Amino acid sequence: GTAANTLELTGIIGANTNGLAPSDLTVFNGEVLFEGTDTNGQNGLWVTNGTAAGTSELTGITGANSTGLAPSDLTVFNGEVLFEGTDTNGQYGLWVTDGTTAGSHELTGIAGANTVEGLWPSDMTVFNGEVLFNGYDLNGQNGLWVTDGTAAGTHELTGITGANSNGLAPSNLTVFN
């Protein structure tokens, strides 16, 4: 918290020479998960314990796009982290990780999710034992979705009175009261 005790972590193995460009830093299990840029210029899921030696990309994640997973909107929920990521088909889906390569995967087979472009989950907000988010449905419209962290427990909230017929498109979700 002071200038004297603030320093850049340098010499991180696998980081892009133009900079790691960490974003979406999320504290989880005593470490920090984040999106970072590797030596190939691809954005992947990284983890750090706050030291250069303890910072690495989670590589070899099954189902991740070969041009980078591009994780975003990392949200801690029920002992895991939910996030938006890009799969091998270039679709943006709902992913989950326990902070390891083996424990990172896409939630597939979500009923009602857009099958052409993907679910595109964003604005994830933990509320009442679930996660609410903006997602893309089969009709190509953004709507309010909810998940319990499983594919079977993920669905769009439909029939919302007053919602625009072109999609609800919720954003900036915030828990209040």
C-alpha positions as CSV (number, residue, x, y, z in Angstrom):
1,G,0.0,0.0,0.0
2,T,3.0,2.3,-0.1
3,A,5.3,3.5,-2.9
4,A,8.3,2.1,-1.2
5,N,6.8,-1.4,-1.0
6,T,5.3,-1.4,-4.5
7,L,7.2,-3.1,-7.3
8,E,6.7,-4.8,-10.6
9,L,7.0,-8.5,-10.8
10,T,9.6,-9.1,-13.6
11,G,11.1,-12.2,-15.1
12,I,7.8,-14.1,-15.2
13,I,8.3,-17.2,-17.4
14,G,5.8,-17.3,-20.3
15,A,4.8,-13.7,-20.1
16,N,4.7,-11.6,-23.3
17,T,7.8,-9.5,-23.8
18,N,5.5,-6.5,-24.4
19,G,4.0,-7.0,-21.0
20,L,1.8,-9.5,-19.2
21,A,-1.1,-7.0,-19.2
22,P,-2.9,-8.6,-16.3
23,S,-6.6,-7.8,-16.0
24,D,-9.7,-9.0,-14.1
25,L,-7.6,-9.9,-11.0
26,T,-9.6,-12.1,-8.7
27,V,-8.5,-13.3,-5.2
28,F,-9.2,-17.0,-4.9
29,N,-7.8,-19.6,-2.4
30,G,-4.9,-17.4,-1.2
31,E,-3.8,-16.7,-4.8
32,V,-4.9,-14.4,-7.6
33,L,-6.4,-15.6,-10.9
34,F,-6.3,-13.2,-13.8
35,E,-6.3,-12.8,-17.6
36,G,-2.7,-12.3,-18.9
37,T,-0.9,-12.3,-22.2
38,D,1.7,-15.0,-23.0
39,T,4.7,-15.1,-25.2
40,N,2.5,-15.9,-28.3
41,G,0.4,-12.8,-27.6
42,Q,-2.6,-15.0,-26.5
43,N,-4.7,-14.1,-23.5
44,G,-5.0,-17.0,-21.1
45,L,-5.9,-17.8,-17.5
46,W,-3.0,-17.1,-15.1
47,V,-2.4,-17.6,-11.4
48,T,0.0,-15.9,-9.0
49,N,1.0,-16.1,-5.3
50,G,2.4,-12.6,-5.6
51,T,5.9,-13.6,-6.7
52,A,7.5,-13.9,-10.2
53,A,8.4,-17.5,-9.5
54,G,4.8,-18.2,-8.3
55,T,3.2,-16.7,-11.4
56,S,2.2,-19.0,-14.3
57,E,-0.3,-19.5,-17.0
58,L,-2.7,-22.4,-16.7
59,T,-1.9,-24.1,-20.0
60,G,-3.4,-27.1,-21.7
61,I,-7.0,-26.5,-20.6
62,T,-9.2,-28.9,-22.5
63,G,-11.6,-27.2,-24.8
64,A,-9.9,-23.8,-24.7
65,N,-9.5,-21.9,-28.0
66,S,-6.0,-22.4,-29.5
67,T,-5.7,-18.6,-29.9
68,G,-6.3,-18.1,-26.2
69,L,-9.0,-18.7,-23.6
70,A,-9.5,-14.9,-23.1
71,P,-11.1,-15.3,-19.6
72,S,-13.1,-12.4,-18.3
73,D,-15.6,-11.5,-15.6
74,L,-13.9,-13.9,-13.1
75,T,-16.4,-14.4,-10.3
76,V,-15.8,-16.4,-7.1
77,F,-18.8,-18.7,-6.3
78,N,-19.1,-21.9,-4.2
79,G,-15.4,-22.7,-3.9
80,E,-14.7,-22.1,-7.7
81,V,-14.4,-19.3,-10.1
82,L,-16.9,-18.8,-12.9
83,F,-15.8,-16.8,-16.0
84,E,-16.5,-16.1,-19.7
85,G,-14.0,-17.9,-21.9
86,T,-13.5,-18.8,-25.6
87,D,-13.8,-22.5,-26.6
88,T,-12.2,-24.4,-29.5
89,N,-15.1,-23.3,-31.8
90,G,-14.5,-19.6,-31.0
91,Q,-17.7,-19.4,-29.0
92,Y,-17.9,-17.5,-25.7
93,G,-19.1,-19.8,-23.0
94,L,-19.5,-20.1,-19.3
95,W,-16.4,-21.7,-17.7
96,V,-15.4,-22.8,-14.2
97,T,-12.1,-23.3,-12.6
98,D,-10.7,-24.4,-9.2
99,G,-7.4,-22.6,-10.0
100,T,-5.8,-25.6,-11.8
101,T,-5.5,-26.7,-15.4
102,A,-7.3,-30.0,-14.6
103,G,-10.0,-28.2,-12.7
104,S,-10.8,-25.8,-15.5
105,H,-13.6,-26.5,-18.1
106,E,-16.5,-25.1,-20.0
107,L,-20.0,-25.8,-18.8
108,T,-21.5,-27.3,-22.0
109,G,-24.9,-28.4,-23.0
110,I,-26.7,-25.4,-21.5
111,A,-30.3,-25.4,-22.6
112,G,-31.4,-22.3,-24.4
113,A,-27.9,-20.9,-24.9
114,N,-27.0,-19.5,-28.4
115,T,-25.4,-22.4,-30.4
116,V,-23.9,-20.2,-33.1
117,E,-22.0,-17.5,-31.2
118,G,-22.1,-18.9,-27.6
119,L,-23.7,-17.8,-24.4
120,W,-21.5,-14.7,-23.9
121,P,-22.0,-14.5,-20.2
122,S,-21.1,-11.1,-18.7
123,D,-21.9,-9.0,-15.6
124,M,-21.8,-12.0,-13.3
125,T,-23.2,-11.2,-9.9
126,V,-23.5,-13.6,-6.9
127,F,-27.0,-13.3,-5.4
128,N,-29.0,-15.5,-3.1
129,G,-26.9,-18.6,-3.6
130,E,-26.7,-18.3,-7.4
131,V,-25.0,-16.2,-10.0
132,L,-27.0,-13.8,-12.2
133,F,-25.6,-12.7,-15.5
134,N,-26.3,-11.3,-19.0
135,G,-26.4,-14.1,-21.6
136,Y,-27.1,-14.7,-25.2
137,D,-30.1,-17.0,-26.0
138,L,-31.1,-19.2,-29.0
139,N,-33.0,-16.3,-30.5
140,G,-29.9,-14.1,-30.5
141,Q,-31.1,-11.9,-27.7
142,N,-29.5,-10.9,-24.5
143,G,-31.4,-11.9,-21.4
144,L,-31.1,-12.4,-17.6
145,W,-29.6,-15.8,-16.8
146,V,-29.0,-17.6,-13.6
147,T,-26.6,-20.5,-12.7
148,D,-25.8,-22.6,-9.8
149,G,-22.4,-23.4,-11.3
150,T,-23.6,-26.4,-13.3
151,A,-24.8,-26.7,-16.9
152,A,-28.1,-28.3,-15.7
153,G,-28.6,-25.5,-13.2
154,T,-28.1,-22.7,-15.8
155,H,-31.0,-21.1,-17.6
156,E,-32.5,-17.9,-18.8
157,L,-35.1,-16.2,-16.7
158,T,-38.0,-15.7,-19.1
159,G,-41.4,-14.1,-18.9
160,I,-40.2,-11.0,-17.2
161,T,-43.0,-8.4,-17.3
162,G,-42.0,-5.3,-19.2
163,A,-38.9,-6.7,-20.8
164,N,-38.1,-5.5,-24.3
165,S,-39.2,-8.1,-27.0
166,N,-35.7,-7.7,-28.5
167,G,-34.1,-8.9,-25.2
168,L,-33.6,-7.6,-21.7
169,A,-29.8,-7.0,-22.0
170,P,-29.1,-6.5,-18.3
171,S,-25.9,-4.9,-17.3
172,N,-24.1,-3.5,-14.2
173,L,-25.9,-5.9,-12.0
174,T,-25.6,-4.9,-8.3
175,V,-26.9,-6.6,-5.1
176,F,-28.9,-4.1,-3.1
177,N,-30.5,-4.5,0.3
